[in-house]
Amino acid sequence: MPAKPAKNSWLIEQDENNLKLTRLMDGKAIETYPPVHRSMAGVYVQAIVQGFRPPRELMPLDPPMVDDDDQD
């Protein structure tokens, strides 16, 4: 009889403003992500649903660079 594949699941813990994600394999924690604000947690969960790991951090975009010649 072939071995049963490991069950991969995610635990989401929440407090007032933050969510913490933990990846479980057969019910045992194998990876924990730092708590993130609810607004960012949506990005993390979307990555998981699409088959990706959540990012370790999200960085804001750099402000656009303005060429001095364009300011006439």
Residue pairs with C-beta under 8 A, 6 or more apart in sequence:
6 25
6 26
7 25
7 26
7 27
8 23
8 24
8 25
9 23
9 24
9 27
10 21
10 22
10 23
10 24
10 48
11 21
11 22
11 24
11 29
12 19
12 20
12 21
12 41
12 45
13 19
13 20
13 22
14 20
14 38
15 35
17 37
17 38
18 35
18 36
18 37
18 38
18 41
19 35
19 36
19 38
19 41
19 44
20 32
20 33
20 34
20 35
20 36
21 32
21 33
21 41
21 44
21 45
21 48
21 54
22 29
22 31
22 32
22 33
23 29
23 30
23 31
23 32
24 30
33 44
33 54
33 56
36 44
40 58
43 54
43 55
43 58
44 54
44 55
45 54
47 53
47 54
47 55
48 54
